[in-house]
């Protein structure tokens, strides 16, 4: 029975000594031993497969980056030329936009792969969550104004969390970017910073542009998932997947919920303690 309990707890290395098992229980013990062996092999294959997948994405991304860098460089050179041709200038502008979008996609792929496999370095320090969001909203000020959305930020007090500054910055960027892309035009986006006894909490709420009932909420943190209604929009469906992975490797939690057409993302990080 001890081996069964160990297996249930995820320890598949606790062997079963069949010589010490009574004859009436030997068949059961043999089944437990075979189950442990099968689970060990399955876990090993999964780990190996995940490692190979990460290496493949990294290698392919590296191979794509080299020619893409050349393309971006030559597009930049073309932009400096006096083409004196409006149509050609428009073509160059489109090339520039698509090349930089592809570059961002490649970087997102690498980051998503590393984050999901836990291969990102984490340096947690004292971090002011309110100040981080103020700075992030400032960076997005031009895009927010151009979106026609009204962002309502509510954070009266500083909230100090124990987190990695660079990873938290990416989380803030992803969530604000998602809100701009997928919020119903001429509505408001609410951002709240608060804290519980043990956690600093970031909450972003918006009226979804995509009908909520057409989206599987639980699948939104999977890679490349955006919902069919958003296929014509920019992005690759990596934002929430990266956000969840970056949150979890810092010891935090990400929750997604809906209330009617209101989409809500909650990020919880441990409070900093002296």
C-alpha positions, 0 to 999 in steps of 0.5 A, a space after each residue: 500500500 505504501 507504493 500505491 500512496 507514493 505513486 499517487 503522490 507522483 513518486 514512481 521510483 518506490 519499488 514493490 518487493 514482490 517477495 514480501 507480498 502475500 500470495 493473495 495480493 501478489 497480482 495486485 502488487 505486480 499491477 502496481 509495479 507495472 503501472 509505475 514502470 509505465 508512468 515512469 516511461 510516459 513522464 520520461 517521453 513527455 519531458 524528452 518531447 518537451 525538451 526537443 520541442 523547445 530546442 526545435 523552436 529555438 533552432 528554427 527561430 535562430 535560423 529565421 532571425 538571420 535572413 529576417 535581420 537582413 530583410 529589415 536592414 535592406 527595408 530600412 535602407 530603402 526607406 532612406 532612398 528618395 523613391 519618388 514613387 508613392 506606390 513603391 513607398 507604400 510597398 516599402 512601408 508594408 514590408 517594414 510593418 510585416 517584417 517587424 511583426 514577424 520579428 516580434 512573432 519569432 521573439 514571442 515564440 522563443 519566449 513562450 517556449 522558454 517560459 512554458 519549459 521553465 528555462 527563463 532566469 528569474 530574479 525576484 526583488 522588491 517591486 512596486 506594482 503600482 509604479 510598474 503599471 503607471 510606467 507601462 500605461 505611459 508607454 502605451 499612451 499613444 496607442 491608447 489614445 488612438 484606440 478610442 478607449 478610456 483606461 480607468 486606473 485605480 491604485 491609491 496605495 503602493 503595493 510592493 510585491 516580490 517579483 522579477 521586474 523584467 518579467 512583470 514588465 512583459 506581463 503588463 505589456 501583454 495585458 495592456 496590448 490585449 486590452 487595446 486589441 480585444 476591447 469593444 470600441 468606445 468602452 472603458 478598460 478598468 485596471 485595479 491594483 490592490 492587495 490581500 494579506 499575502 498577495 499583490 493583485 493586478 486586475 484588468 477588466 474590459 468589455 470583450 470585442 469577441 463574443 465570449 460564448 464563442 471562446 473557450 476561456 480555459 484554452 486562452 492561455 494555450 499557445 496560438 489561441 485567440 478565438 475564431 472571431 479575432 483571426 484577422 487581428 494582429 497577434 499570434 495568440 501567444 500573449 496570455 500563454 506567455 503571461 501565465 507562464 511568466 506569472 507562474 515561474 515567479 510563484 504567482 497565479 493568473 486567473 481568467 473569468 467572465 461576467 456577461 461580456 466583461 472579460 477579467 484577468 487577475 494576476 496575483 503575486 506574493 507580497 514583499 516581506 522584509 
